[in-house]
Amino acid sequence: MYNHLPFANFDTAMNLENEFGEGKWDDFGGTSPLIAVFKSFHSLNPEIEKIINEQTFPVRFAKNKHIASPLKRNRYIYLILQGAVHGYIKMGNEKITTWIAIENELAGTIRNLWTDEASEEYIESIDPVLAIAIPHSMSRQLYQQFTIANYVGRKMTEIYFRSASERAFISRLSTAKKRYERYLLTYSYLVDRVPLKYIASFLNMRLETLSRIRATLQKKDGKI
């Protein structure tokens, strides 16, 4: 399923909306999956659904490909349907993971969410990704024209504000062990979902440190 959808890289993703005809949603039950996400917060009118169907589009990214970059203005936020991505910043030659997103989550450069401003953030696929591209211009249009869209946007922003607050809290914990233990409470679903190197980077520790902490906790719990 979806194998016929073209792979993209950052340079070509911007043009993919022009490569899909009326059948772009044939593999998705006839409508953009974003509509179901919006409807989980509030019912929509036909005009909103029409705009979403017309302006969003499916896209695939191969493993370890940039979805967004400071080198290009980011024009989209992505609804991840399959795969995982991470946001990171560069410190010299080192990539520092700032967040991780998987299926049914939105991925966008946080510093310029829903804007066209430049950002220092990168978004990179961890494994092959199938996503729905959501133009920032469409989001602004919906906000300007429909009260419902503002309500949905607020509810979605609340979710991601709480997530950002949790990430900030974890980063303030004084020891690597405490950061990982908190991570297990909040992001347990990611522990076996993405490679440990991304989790270690997110928690500001070396991979060897994370492996040692995990081994100690597993031994304590009688798992090894």
C-alpha positions in Angstrom: 0.0 0.0 0.0 1.1 3.5 -0.8 4.2 2.1 -2.7 3.3 4.1 -5.8 3.7 7.4 -4.0 6.9 9.1 -5.0 9.8 9.6 -2.5 10.7 13.2 -1.8 13.6 15.1 -0.5 13.6 18.6 0.9 14.2 20.2 -2.5 11.4 18.4 -4.3 8.7 18.2 -1.5 7.6 21.8 -2.2 6.6 20.8 -5.8 4.8 17.5 -5.0 1.4 19.1 -4.6 1.4 19.7 -8.3 2.2 16.0 -9.1 -1.1 14.7 -7.6 -4.4 14.7 -9.5 -7.9 14.1 -8.3 -6.9 10.6 -7.2 -4.4 11.7 -4.6 -6.6 10.4 -1.7 -7.6 7.1 -3.3 -5.4 5.2 -0.9 -6.8 7.1 2.1 -10.5 6.4 1.8 -11.1 9.4 -0.5 -10.2 12.2 1.9 -7.2 13.7 3.5 -6.3 12.0 6.8 -6.0 15.5 8.3 -9.8 15.8 8.3 -10.2 12.9 10.7 -7.6 14.6 13.0 -9.5 17.9 13.0 -12.8 16.0 13.5 -11.4 14.4 16.7 -11.6 17.9 18.2 -14.7 19.4 16.4 -17.1 18.7 13.6 -16.2 20.4 10.3 -18.3 22.0 7.6 -18.0 21.0 4.0 -16.1 24.1 3.0 -13.3 23.4 5.5 -13.1 19.8 4.3 -12.9 20.9 0.7 -10.0 23.3 1.4 -8.1 20.5 3.3 -8.6 18.0 0.6 -7.4 20.5 -2.1 -4.4 21.9 -0.4 -2.9 19.0 1.6 -1.2 16.1 -0.1 0.6 12.8 0.7 4.4 12.6 0.6 7.0 10.0 1.4 10.6 10.5 2.6 13.3 7.9 2.5 15.3 7.1 5.7 17.7 9.7 6.9 16.4 12.5 4.6 15.8 16.1 5.6 12.2 17.1 5.7 13.0 20.6 6.8 16.2 22.6 7.1 17.5 26.1 7.9 18.8 26.2 4.3 15.2 26.5 3.0 12.1 28.3 4.2 9.8 25.7 5.8 6.4 25.9 4.2 4.8 22.8 5.7 3.9 21.0 8.9 3.6 17.2 8.5 1.1 14.7 9.9 3.1 11.5 10.2 1.2 8.4 9.1 4.1 5.9 9.0 7.6 6.2 10.3 9.4 8.4 12.8 11.3 11.7 12.6 13.4 13.8 14.9 14.1 17.5 15.2 17.6 18.6 15.9 20.0 21.5 16.0 23.7 21.5 15.2 26.4 22.3 17.6 29.5 22.1 15.5 29.4 18.8 13.9 27.1 17.3 16.5 23.4 16.8 16.0 21.4 17.4 19.2 17.9 15.9 19.1 15.3 18.3 20.5 12.2 16.2 19.9 11.0 12.9 18.3 7.6 12.3 16.5 6.0 9.1 15.3 2.7 8.0 13.8 -0.3 10.2 14.3 1.8 13.1 15.5 2.6 16.4 13.8 6.2 17.3 12.8 7.3 20.9 12.1 10.1 23.2 13.0 8.9 24.4 16.4 10.6 27.8 16.3 8.6 28.9 13.3 5.5 26.7 13.6 2.9 27.8 11.0 5.1 30.6 9.8 7.5 31.0 6.9 10.4 32.4 9.0 13.8 30.9 9.0 14.7 28.4 11.8 17.9 26.8 13.1 16.1 23.5 13.3 16.4 20.5 11.1 13.8 17.7 10.7 15.2 14.3 9.6 13.5 11.0 9.0 14.6 8.2 11.3 13.1 5.6 9.1 11.0 5.7 5.9 8.1 8.2 6.4 4.7 8.5 4.9 3.2 11.9 5.8 0.5 14.4 4.9 2.0 17.8 4.0 0.0 20.7 5.5 0.9 24.1 4.0 1.3 27.0 6.5 -0.6 29.1 4.0 -3.7 26.8 4.4 -3.5 26.9 8.2 -3.5 30.7 8.0 -6.4 30.7 5.6 -8.5 28.4 7.8 -7.7 30.5 10.9 -8.8 33.7 9.1 -12.0 32.3 7.7 -13.4 29.8 10.2 -13.9 30.1 13.9 -13.9 26.3 14.1 -10.3 26.2 12.7 -9.2 28.5 15.5 -10.8 26.2 18.1 -9.1 23.1 16.6 -5.8 24.9 16.3 -6.0 25.9 20.0 -6.7 22.4 21.1 -3.8 21.0 19.1 -1.5 23.7 20.3 -2.4 22.8 23.9 -1.2 19.3 23.3 2.1 20.4 21.8 2.6 23.1 24.5 2.3 20.4 27.2 4.8 18.3 25.3 7.2 21.2 25.0 6.8 21.8 28.7 7.7 18.2 29.5 10.8 18.3 27.3 11.9 21.5 29.1 11.3 19.8 32.5 13.3 16.7 31.5 16.2 18.8 30.3 16.4 20.5 33.8 16.8 17.3 35.8 20.2 17.1 37.3 21.4 13.6 36.5 21.3 11.3 33.5 19.5 8.7 35.5 16.8 11.0 36.5 16.3 12.2 33.0 15.9 8.7 31.7 13.6 7.7 34.4 11.4 10.7 33.7 11.6 9.8 30.0 10.3 6.3 30.8 7.3 7.9 32.5 6.4 10.2 29.7 7.7 8.6 26.5 7.8 4.9 27.2 6.2 4.2 23.8 9.4 5.5 22.1 11.9 3.4 24.0 11.7 0.4 21.7 10.4 2.4 18.8 13.4 4.5 17.8 17.2 3.8 17.9 18.7 4.6 21.3 21.2 7.1 19.9 18.3 9.6 19.3 17.0 9.1 22.8 20.5 9.6 24.3 20.9 12.8 22.3 17.5 14.0 23.4 18.4 13.3 27.0 21.8 15.0 26.7 23.9 12.0 27.4 26.3 9.7 25.6 24.9 6.5 24.2 27.2 4.5 26.4 25.8 6.3 29.5 22.2 5.5 28.4 23.1 1.9 27.8 24.7 1.6 31.2 21.6 3.2 32.9 19.3 0.9 31.1 21.3 -2.2 32.0 21.3 -1.1 35.7 17.5 -0.6 35.7 16.8 -3.8 33.9 19.0 -5.7 36.4 17.2 -4.0 39.3 13.8 -5.0 37.8 15.0 -8.6 37.4 14.8 -8.5 33.6 18.4 -9.7 33.0 
